[in-house]
Amino acid sequence: MLEQKHLALLDEAQRRGQPGTGTMRLCFELLSLASGIDRACAGRLAPHRLSEGKFVLLFLLRDLPDGLAPHELADRAGVTRATVTGLLDGLERDGFLARSRDHQDRRQVTVRLTAQGQALAAELFQEHSQWIAGLFSGLSESEREVLSGLLQRVWRNLAPTEGDRR
């Protein structure tokens, strides 16, 4: 389950007698799982000429027939304006969206899905949602709650301390 780089780090930590190699292993297991999910996600989207970033823009635009300005998409997707421009270029090139200029103010651009983009967004959103839900289908509701609580506790350990801020 662990990636080779994590195995190498664990082996070296154990060789040096580092304390906490058990918790290091847990961290590496989580990192490996996240990498595996990312790879599987990329593999599922690649046949549609999509990255995760492009997919996010598709589903953000899916129910907005009037579209959005690129800067609004960047804000909603949590990416920079430069990043959203590149993603939009690819989606437009593949026929999934169209940009249009405002008739009153030609500086204003609106982005809308094409019919092809709408169809793909509808199909993939359902498929992708089911796939993600299926990743944890082997866990009971109480197990999912415990896992969520544990992950939240680890997140809190990432909060910067006074010493980290200096």
Short mmCIF file of the C-alpha atoms (twelve columns), coordinates in Angstrom:
data_MODEL
# 
_entry.id   MODEL 
# 
loop_
_atom_site.group_PDB 
_atom_site.id 
_atom_site.type_symbol 
_atom_site.label_atom_id 
_atom_site.label_alt_id 
_atom_site.label_comp_id 
_atom_site.label_asym_id 
_atom_site.label_seq_id 
_atom_site.Cartn_x 
_atom_site.Cartn_y 
_atom_site.Cartn_z 
_atom_site.pdbx_PDB_model_num 
ATOM 1   C CA . MET A 1   0.000   0.000  0.000   1 
ATOM 2   C CA . LEU A 2   2.880   2.389  0.599   1 
ATOM 3   C CA . GLU A 3   4.705   4.111  -2.212  1 
ATOM 4   C CA . GLN A 4   8.386   3.288  -2.615  1 
ATOM 5   C CA . LYS A 5   9.512   6.734  -1.442  1 
ATOM 6   C CA . HIS A 6   7.544   6.285  1.791   1 
ATOM 7   C CA . LEU A 7   8.972   2.818  2.357   1 
ATOM 8   C CA . ALA A 8   12.476  4.231  1.929   1 
ATOM 9   C CA . LEU A 9   11.815  7.009  4.454   1 
ATOM 10  C CA . LEU A 10  10.322  4.556  6.941   1 
ATOM 11  C CA . ASP A 11  13.246  2.161  6.555   1 
ATOM 12  C CA . GLU A 12  15.713  4.987  7.157   1 
ATOM 13  C CA . ALA A 13  13.795  6.266  10.194  1 
ATOM 14  C CA . GLN A 14  13.706  2.752  11.658  1 
ATOM 15  C CA . ARG A 15  17.404  2.224  10.904  1 
ATOM 16  C CA . ARG A 16  18.200  5.437  12.805  1 
ATOM 17  C CA . GLY A 17  15.964  4.425  15.710  1 
ATOM 18  C CA . GLN A 18  13.601  7.378  15.219  1 
ATOM 19  C CA . PRO A 19  10.634  7.336  17.580  1 
ATOM 20  C CA . GLY A 20  7.151   7.550  16.067  1 
ATOM 21  C CA . THR A 21  7.659   5.394  12.995  1 
ATOM 22  C CA . GLY A 22  4.189   3.937  13.573  1 
ATOM 23  C CA . THR A 23  2.582   7.333  13.202  1 
ATOM 24  C CA . MET A 24  4.862   8.106  10.251  1 
ATOM 25  C CA . ARG A 25  3.526   4.948  8.626   1 
ATOM 26  C CA . LEU A 26  -0.065  6.126  9.155   1 
ATOM 27  C CA . CYS A 27  0.751   9.444  7.531   1 
ATOM 28  C CA . PHE A 28  2.383   7.699  4.570   1 
ATOM 29  C CA . GLU A 29  -0.606  5.350  4.234   1 
ATOM 30  C CA . LEU A 30  -2.907  8.359  4.052   1 
ATOM 31  C CA . LEU A 31  -0.659  10.105 1.514   1 
ATOM 32  C CA . SER A 32  -0.496  6.945  -0.590  1 
ATOM 33  C CA . LEU A 33  -4.280  6.575  -0.487  1 
ATOM 34  C CA . ALA A 34  -4.740  10.206 -1.559  1 
ATOM 35  C CA . SER A 35  -2.271  9.717  -4.431  1 
ATOM 36  C CA . GLY A 36  -4.067  6.546  -5.476  1 
ATOM 37  C CA . ILE A 37  -7.425  8.324  -5.495  1 
ATOM 38  C CA . ASP A 38  -5.932  11.186 -7.537  1 
ATOM 39  C CA . ARG A 39  -4.482  8.745  -10.080 1 
ATOM 40  C CA . ALA A 40  -7.751  6.825  -10.362 1 
ATOM 41  C CA . CYS A 41  -9.678  10.077 -10.776 1 
ATOM 42  C CA . ALA A 42  -7.307  11.258 -13.513 1 
ATOM 43  C CA . GLY A 43  -7.645  7.899  -15.254 1 
ATOM 44  C CA . ARG A 44  -11.447 8.124  -15.198 1 
ATOM 45  C CA . LEU A 45  -11.488 11.674 -16.609 1 
ATOM 46  C CA . ALA A 46  -8.707  11.293 -19.211 1 
ATOM 47  C CA . PRO A 47  -10.845 9.481  -21.850 1 
ATOM 48  C CA . HIS A 48  -13.061 12.577 -21.880 1 
ATOM 49  C CA . ARG A 49  -10.029 14.882 -22.352 1 
ATOM 50  C CA . LEU A 50  -10.570 16.275 -18.864 1 
ATOM 51  C CA . SER A 51  -8.398  16.969 -15.870 1 
ATOM 52  C CA . GLU A 52  -9.867  17.380 -12.410 1 
ATOM 53  C CA . GLY A 53  -9.636  21.163 -12.821 1 
ATOM 54  C CA . LYS A 54  -11.565 21.096 -16.095 1 
ATOM 55  C CA . PHE A 55  -14.150 18.779 -14.561 1 
ATOM 56  C CA . VAL A 56  -14.685 21.204 -11.672 1 
ATOM 57  C CA . LEU A 57  -15.351 24.039 -14.132 1 
ATOM 58  C CA . LEU A 58  -17.820 21.874 -16.057 1 
ATOM 59  C CA . PHE A 59  -19.877 21.101 -12.991 1 
ATOM 60  C CA . LEU A 60  -19.705 24.719 -11.759 1 
ATOM 61  C CA . LEU A 61  -21.173 25.874 -15.098 1 
ATOM 62  C CA . ARG A 62  -23.624 22.977 -15.469 1 
ATOM 63  C CA . ASP A 63  -26.691 24.645 -13.987 1 
ATOM 64  C CA . LEU A 64  -25.888 28.206 -15.051 1 
ATOM 65  C CA . PRO A 65  -27.357 28.847 -18.509 1 
ATOM 66  C CA . ASP A 66  -26.347 32.523 -18.237 1 
ATOM 67  C CA . GLY A 67  -22.774 31.466 -17.518 1 
ATOM 68  C CA . LEU A 68  -20.162 33.165 -15.380 1 
ATOM 69  C CA . ALA A 69  -17.268 35.531 -15.825 1 
ATOM 70  C CA . PRO A 70  -13.849 33.828 -15.756 1 
ATOM 71  C CA . HIS A 71  -12.848 35.604 -12.534 1 
ATOM 72  C CA . GLU A 72  -16.018 34.288 -10.825 1 
ATOM 73  C CA . LEU A 73  -15.174 30.765 -11.977 1 
ATOM 74  C CA . ALA A 74  -11.651 31.145 -10.600 1 
ATOM 75  C CA . ASP A 75  -13.040 32.245 -7.231  1 
ATOM 76  C CA . ARG A 76  -15.588 29.419 -7.058  1 
ATOM 77  C CA . ALA A 77  -13.038 26.799 -8.122  1 
ATOM 78  C CA . GLY A 78  -10.390 28.114 -5.736  1 
ATOM 79  C CA . VAL A 79  -7.764  28.632 -8.442  1 
ATOM 80  C CA . THR A 80  -5.933  31.647 -9.807  1 
ATOM 81  C CA . ARG A 81  -7.210  33.606 -12.769 1 
ATOM 82  C CA . ALA A 82  -4.211  32.445 -14.787 1 
ATOM 83  C CA . THR A 83  -5.049  28.817 -14.020 1 
ATOM 84  C CA . VAL A 84  -8.698  29.252 -14.954 1 
ATOM 85  C CA . THR A 85  -7.693  30.848 -18.266 1 
ATOM 86  C CA . GLY A 86  -5.673  27.767 -19.213 1 
ATOM 87  C CA . LEU A 87  -8.477  25.421 -18.186 1 
ATOM 88  C CA . LEU A 88  -11.030 27.444 -20.149 1 
ATOM 89  C CA . ASP A 89  -8.771  27.456 -23.217 1 
ATOM 90  C CA . GLY A 90  -8.682  23.660 -23.176 1 
ATOM 91  C CA . LEU A 91  -12.414 23.281 -22.606 1 
ATOM 92  C CA . GLU A 92  -13.167 25.737 -25.402 1 
ATOM 93  C CA . ARG A 93  -10.742 24.005 -27.762 1 
ATOM 94  C CA . ASP A 94  -12.504 20.683 -27.089 1 
ATOM 95  C CA . GLY A 95  -15.923 22.205 -27.778 1 
ATOM 96  C CA . PHE A 96  -17.245 22.007 -24.198 1 
ATOM 97  C CA . LEU A 97  -17.705 25.736 -23.638 1 
ATOM 98  C CA . ALA A 98  -17.948 29.049 -25.427 1 
ATOM 99  C CA . ARG A 99  -16.873 32.527 -24.397 1 
ATOM 100 C CA . SER A 100 -18.962 35.528 -25.352 1 
ATOM 101 C CA . ARG A 101 -18.381 39.245 -24.968 1 
ATOM 102 C CA . ASP A 102 -20.940 41.563 -23.424 1 
ATOM 103 C CA . HIS A 103 -22.574 43.796 -26.058 1 
ATOM 104 C CA . GLN A 104 -22.487 46.826 -23.733 1 
ATOM 105 C CA . ASP A 105 -18.962 46.350 -22.376 1 
ATOM 106 C CA . ARG A 106 -16.692 44.356 -24.696 1 
ATOM 107 C CA . ARG A 107 -14.182 43.903 -21.856 1 
ATOM 108 C CA . GLN A 108 -16.671 41.645 -20.038 1 
ATOM 109 C CA . VAL A 109 -16.545 37.972 -20.987 1 
ATOM 110 C CA . THR A 110 -19.072 35.302 -20.045 1 
ATOM 111 C CA . VAL A 111 -18.372 31.590 -20.178 1 
ATOM 112 C CA . ARG A 112 -21.179 29.101 -20.924 1 
ATOM 113 C CA . LEU A 113 -21.266 25.393 -21.588 1 
ATOM 114 C CA . THR A 114 -22.101 24.250 -25.090 1 
ATOM 115 C CA . ALA A 115 -24.670 21.503 -25.622 1 
ATOM 116 C CA . GLN A 116 -21.758 19.051 -25.793 1 
ATOM 117 C CA . GLY A 117 -20.391 20.422 -22.507 1 
ATOM 118 C CA . GLN A 118 -23.810 20.236 -20.830 1 
ATOM 119 C CA . ALA A 119 -24.246 16.619 -21.871 1 
ATOM 120 C CA . LEU A 120 -20.788 15.630 -20.666 1 
ATOM 121 C CA . ALA A 121 -21.183 17.505 -17.371 1 
ATOM 122 C CA . ALA A 122 -24.507 15.803 -16.641 1 
ATOM 123 C CA . GLU A 123 -23.165 12.346 -17.464 1 
ATOM 124 C CA . LEU A 124 -19.882 12.688 -15.617 1 
ATOM 125 C CA . PHE A 125 -21.260 14.381 -12.529 1 
ATOM 126 C CA . GLN A 126 -23.551 11.437 -11.842 1 
ATOM 127 C CA . GLU A 127 -20.888 8.868  -12.675 1 
ATOM 128 C CA . HIS A 128 -18.170 10.629 -10.683 1 
ATOM 129 C CA . SER A 129 -20.409 11.154 -7.650  1 
ATOM 130 C CA . GLN A 130 -21.236 7.451  -7.552  1 
ATOM 131 C CA . TRP A 131 -17.574 6.510  -7.892  1 
ATOM 132 C CA . ILE A 132 -16.528 8.801  -5.037  1 
ATOM 133 C CA . ALA A 133 -19.348 7.538  -2.811  1 
ATOM 134 C CA . GLY A 134 -18.294 3.977  -3.621  1 
ATOM 135 C CA . LEU A 135 -14.791 4.529  -2.267  1 
ATOM 136 C CA . PHE A 136 -16.180 4.379  1.265   1 
ATOM 137 C CA . SER A 137 -19.092 2.031  0.655   1 
ATOM 138 C CA . GLY A 138 -17.443 -0.742 2.661   1 
ATOM 139 C CA . LEU A 139 -17.606 1.371  5.795   1 
ATOM 140 C CA . SER A 140 -20.664 1.603  8.005   1 
ATOM 141 C CA . GLU A 141 -22.134 4.985  8.894   1 
ATOM 142 C CA . SER A 142 -20.542 4.841  12.340  1 
ATOM 143 C CA . GLU A 143 -17.155 3.883  10.853  1 
ATOM 144 C CA . ARG A 144 -17.356 6.835  8.455   1 
ATOM 145 C CA . GLU A 145 -18.157 9.151  11.379  1 
ATOM 146 C CA . VAL A 146 -15.191 7.803  13.361  1 
ATOM 147 C CA . LEU A 147 -12.888 8.200  10.355  1 
ATOM 148 C CA . SER A 148 -14.126 11.748 9.780   1 
ATOM 149 C CA . GLY A 149 -13.531 12.628 13.412  1 
ATOM 150 C CA . LEU A 150 -10.032 11.169 13.344  1 
ATOM 151 C CA . LEU A 151 -9.154  13.046 10.171  1 
ATOM 152 C CA . GLN A 152 -10.411 16.289 11.715  1 
ATOM 153 C CA . ARG A 153 -8.162  15.718 14.725  1 
ATOM 154 C CA . VAL A 154 -5.158  15.250 12.448  1 
ATOM 155 C CA . TRP A 155 -6.125  18.427 10.542  1 
ATOM 156 C CA . ARG A 156 -6.036  20.345 13.831  1 
ATOM 157 C CA . ASN A 157 -2.437  19.198 14.308  1 
ATOM 158 C CA . LEU A 158 -1.578  21.048 11.104  1 
ATOM 159 C CA . ALA A 159 -2.654  24.385 12.584  1 
ATOM 160 C CA . PRO A 160 0.400   26.600 12.922  1 
ATOM 161 C CA . THR A 161 1.769   27.087 16.389  1 
ATOM 162 C CA . GLU A 162 3.367   30.265 17.709  1 
ATOM 163 C CA . GLY A 163 6.808   28.813 17.036  1 
ATOM 164 C CA . ASP A 164 5.914   28.090 13.397  1 
ATOM 165 C CA . ARG A 165 4.859   31.682 12.740  1 
ATOM 166 C CA . ARG A 166 8.270   33.171 13.478  1 
# 
